Amino acid sequence: MNRILGATQSRCIAGGLSGVCGVVLLGLSFAINNGPPAGATSAELANFAQQNYAKILWGAWMQAVGPVLIVLFAFSIVYLAGATQKVSGWMTFFGSTILMTVTLIEVTLYISALYRDPTMMPSVSLHLISAVQHLYFIVAAPALFLPLGIVLVQSRVLPRLFGYLALLLASMFAALGVIFLLRLTLPDAVTALGAVQALWWLAAAVALIVRRGELCGNFASLQSDETR
């Protein structure tokens, strides 16, 4: 039993720290890589890429690694909730895969924008980034937050408020994806809403660490019941 309690507490701490680090990396990636000015010419884009070469690459690295840590945190929630064999748990895994796919496509385009040959590569890459950003709202964020919210509502891993907020976020992102579907480039006000989900991940990760003692007892009871 002590081994179960210790392992559960370690998973809570590791999962929570993973979520916190993921959010920090994402925040830093956007802080150091603000993107070129709107309507920049090819020459201006090339100059911007040259002046911000290292920042863009480090920002791309952080934006690629950050979501991996956040997904690890989401998997920890599913595991601690005992939902690994439930449809909501499976769909959380599936939603995480979609999120990572969309993220890595966007990160690849950040890097491709640094190429000068052909000369239109930076401009084409930026347009493709605008296209990919639609996917966050249409499918990536809703596909993860919806099943994860269900997992949280049906468990005691975190206060149920987090589950309901996750469902609200899923609905909000899906609605914005439809509302702005006909806008090829999403307004800055819409893309800025991505910070809202970062606050959710950060608060949920901290809550998991804080509640690790309570969860140890709950998870140990669940494991004991399953082994009977």
PyMOL commands that set and color helices and strands:
alter all, ss='L'
color gray80, all
select helices_A, chain A and resi 2-32+42-51+53-80+87-112+121-153+160-179+188-191+194-210+212-227
alter helices_A, ss='H'
color red, helices_A
deselect
rebuild
show_as cartoon
